[in-house]
């Protein structure tokens, strides 16, 4: 297995194990020991969503996290048998040539999977690639039936029957090792399904269908070997797989088990983020320009837009700028006094208008009276 992930729901932490590629003496080697990233649940999934798959982002993602797993998926015969300290060893030329080939081979699948996630999260997604994949899937199914490929269909049924048996065994393990979790599952499954639940259930099937070989582990040996003692946390089990997509899927499912957890797209920079609270759902906290975050810039944009949309606020602001300009140009005691009075009284009047404690007519009358003074 190339990846392990464990979740501590009490502290909202996830522990991801992965293997990087090491560059030394003009050679590239697969990392002999796992690296562990400890971060809030959903962080790695969020990192994937924010990758520009049509630029260098996918290459960097593959280089960092899944070069070895994708390489052996493409060339299974090159995998060494037995226990090997370093399983993959490539020259610089071989490494780069295969990297570009992996990017070319994998980008469309990664792009499709990213859009499946976005659709599941009810975020804007590229429907064209979704339709292409669904049409291709439907054509494949039609070809299977028309060619009478009964053996394949039987294997298909046997596969899902074996999956259901494994799931029953999984439940038995949960029942023994985590009775509380088992009871929660049984209570949830006994609830009557309404229309929304049916929709969510079907969407969940689409997401779960992306999992290829995820396994449940009740021992934490790989974590101990890289110096992480999961016994110090509230973690009953971990997951292992040789496919990075499995990690993304199970991480998303764990993230969404807490109903307060949502993912939004920043209206300023376009990146995906996890809001700290339901009020901050438009802009992220990433720095965007001039040491200002998208949230700070977003508030400025919203304020400017409100001025444009509200004629009285626009009138108030223009009067403010006019008085400020008088101070800058003339600097007389009278100009300064008028400006300072407008600032003080204006802040009070503007607040009253916004909070609807005075009418628009009253606010407009005050601005005009100040202008005539």
N, C-alpha and C positions, 0 to 999 in steps of 0.2 A: 504493500500500500504506500502511496506517495503523500497522502494527506490524512490528517486526523483533526477533528474539531470537537471541542467540549464546551458546554455552556453552564454557567452559574447564574441562574435566574435571580437569585437573591441580591447579588452584587451587580447584575447586568453586565457580566464579563464573558467574553468568549476567548478560547485558547486555540489558536490555529497552528498546526504543525505543517511545515512544507519543506521542500529541499530546493536550495538555490544551486546555480552553477558557479564553480570557482575557476577563476582565470589565473593561471600560474605557468611561467616558463613557456609562453606561446602555446599553451594547451588549455583546454576547458575540461573540467572534471565535475561529475555530479557530486553534490555535497554528501559526505559520508554520514553526517549527523543531521537530524532535523533542526530547523530553526523554529522558535515559538514566538508568536505575536499575541500579546494579551491586550485586548481592546474592548470597548463597549460592543454589545451584541448588535450586529447589523453593519459594522464599520467596513468589513471586507466586501460585503455585498454592495455597499454604497460606493466603495472605491471602484468596483467593476462597472457600475452604472455610469460613473463619471469619466470612463475611458473613452477617448475619441477613437473608435474602432476603424475609422477610415483614414487615420493619420498614423503617427508613430506610437500611439498609445497601446495598440494591441501587441506590437513587438516588445515593448517594455514589460507588459504584463506577462507575456510568454517567457521572456528571459528571466524574470524575477521568480515566477511561481510554478510554471508547468512545462518548461522545456523538456525535461526528462520524461515526464508522463506522456506528452504528445509524441515525442520521438519514438518511444517504444510502442505506442499505439499504431504509429505509421510503419515501424519496422520491428514487429514482434520477434522475428527470427534473430535479431541482433542482441536480444537480451541474454545476459549470461545466466547460466543455471547455478544454483547453490548460493551460499552466502558470500557476498563480495563486498569488500570495504569500499571500493569505488566501482560502481556498475557501468558508468558511461564515461568514456574518455575520447575526446575529439580534438583534432588540430583546429587552429583558428579558422582556417579556410573551410574545413568541414562544418564547424559550428555555425559560421555565418551563412554558408550556403543552405544548410538545413533550416536555419532560423527563417530566412526569407521564404523558403518553401513551405514551412509550417504556417507562416502568416498568410500566404497565398491560399493554402488549403483550408485554413480554419476561419478566416475572417467572416465568411458568409454565415457559417453556423453560429458563431459568437454573436453576430449582428441579429440573427433571427431570435436567438435565446434572449438577448437583451430586450428585444421588443415584446417577447412573450411576458417577461417580467413587468415591463411598463404597462402592458395591457391588463395584467393581473392587478397591478397597483392603481389602475384607473387613471394613469398618466398618459399624456399624448404619446403615440407610438406610430411607427411607419406601417400602415395597413397594407401597403403594396407587397412587401416581402412576406407578411403573414398570409396574404391571399395566395401568393405563389407557392408557398410551402404546403398550404392546405389543398390546393389544386393538385400539386404533385403527389401528396399523400393519397388523395382520392383516386387519382389515375393509377397509382401503384396497387391500391386495393381492387380496383376494377380489373386490372390485368391479372391479379392473383386468382380472382374468381373465374374470369373467362378462360384462362388457360388451365383451369381445373387443378390448381396446385394444392391438392388435398393434404399432402404431406406437410406442407408449410403451415396450413391452417391448423392441423392437428398439433404441430409443434407450438404454434401460437397459443392454443388452448392449454396445452400441457404446461407451458411457461407460466401462464397466469394462475393455473391451479397450484403449481409449486410455490408461486408467490404467496397465495392465500394460505398455504400450509405453513410457510415460513412466518407469515404474519401471526398465525395462531400460536406458533412456538414463541414468537417474540412477546406476545401478550402473556403467555405463561411465565416467561422470565420476569416480565415487569411485575406480574402478580406476586411473585416470590420476593424479588429484590426491592420493589417499590410499591407496596400495597396502596399507598395514598394516590399515586399516579394512576394506578389501575382503576381505583374507584372513581376517580375523576373522569377517566375515559368512558367507563360504563355508564355513568350518569349522563354524560354528554351524548352518547350514542343512543340513549333511550328517549331523548327529547324528540318531540314531534317536529318534522321538518316543514317550515313554511316556504313560501316562494323565494324569499331572499336566501334562505339556507340552501335551497336547491341550486340557485345560481352560484353561490359561493362554493358549493360542493363540486359542481362541474368545473369551475375555474381551478379549484384545488387539484382536481384530477389532471388537468392540463399541465399544471406545475409539477406535480408528483411524477407525471409521465416522463419528465426530463431526467429522472434519476436512473442511473444505469447499474451500479454495483455497490450501493451504500450498505455498510455493515454496522451492526451495533456491537460495541465492545464494552465489557465490564471490567477489564483490567487496563491499567494505564502505563504499561511498560515503556512505550515510546516516549511518554512524557518524563518518566523517571530518568531515562537514558540521556535526555537533554537537560536535566537539572530542574524540572518542574514537578513539584509534588502537589498533585490535584487533591490529595486527601486533606489539604488545608482549606479546601473550598467545598461548597455544597453541590457536588457534581456526582450523580449516581452512575453515569455511563458516558461514553464518548462515541463518536462515529468515525469510521475509516472508509477510505475509498481510493481508487486509482484515477478518478475522474474529477477534475476541478469543478465541473458543473454540478456534481452532487453536493459539493460543499456549499456552493451558492444557493442551491435550492433549500437544503436543510437549514441554512442560516436564515434565509428569508422566512421560512415557516416558524422557526424559533422566535425571530424578531416580531412577527405578527401575532404571536400568542398573547402578547401584552397589547390590549386594545388601544392603549394610549400611544403606542408606537405607530407613527405614520411617516411616509417619505413624500416630500414635496419638491417641486422644481422651482429654483429661484427665478423670480421674474426679472432680475437684473442680469445676472451672469449666465443663467441657463443651467447651472449645475444642480444636481440633486442633493438634498440635505435632510436631516432629521430635526424638525422643529423642537425647541426646548419646551415650548408650551403652545397651546392652540391659538394664542394671539399672534405669535410670530411665525406665520405660515406663508408669507409672501417672499421674504428675503432671507438669505443665509448670512452667517457671521464671517464668511471668508473676506479677506482684504481684496478690494477690487482696484482702487485708484487713489493716489495721494494719501496713503495710509488710512483710508476710510473703507469700512466694510460695506457690503451690499445693503445691509440693513440701514446703515446710516445714509447711504446714497439714496436708497429707496424712499426713506422718509422725506428727503429733500425733493425728490421727484414728485412724490405724492403732494407735498405742500405746494410746489409750483403748479401742478395740475389743478389743485383746488383753487388757486388764485385765478387761473385761466377760466375755470368753469364758473366761478362765483364773481360776478361783476363788482359787488360791493367790496369783497376782499381785495380785488385787483385795484379798485379805487383807493382803498386804505393804504395799500402798499405803494402806489404811485405818489400819494401825498407824503408818505414817510420818506421816500427817496428824494422828493423835491425839497423837503425841509433839510435833509441831510446834505444835499448839494449846496444849499444856501450857506450852511455852516462852513463847508469846505471852501467855498469861493470868497465869502465875505468875512466870516468869523466875528461878526459883531455880537455884542452882548444880547441884543434883541433876537437875532437869528438863533443863537445858542439857547436862549430861554424858551423860544417857541418850539424848538426841536425837542428839548428835554421834557417839556410839558406834554408834547404830543406822544413821546415815547411812553411816559408814565400813564397818562390818561387813556392813550390809545390801546395799550395792553389790556386795560380793564374793560374798555368798550368792546374790543374785539372778542375777548373771552366771553362776555355776556352775549354777544351776537351768535357766536358759534354754539354756545350752550342754550340758545333760544330763550334767554332771559329778557332780551329786548327784540323788537321786531326789526325787519330790514329797513323799514321807513325811518325808525328812530336812529339806527346806525348811520344811514345815509345822511340824515339831517345833521347829525353831529359832525361828520366829516366835512360837509359843506360849510358849516358854521366855523370850523377851525380854519378852513381855507380862506374865509372872508376876513379873518382877524389880522 
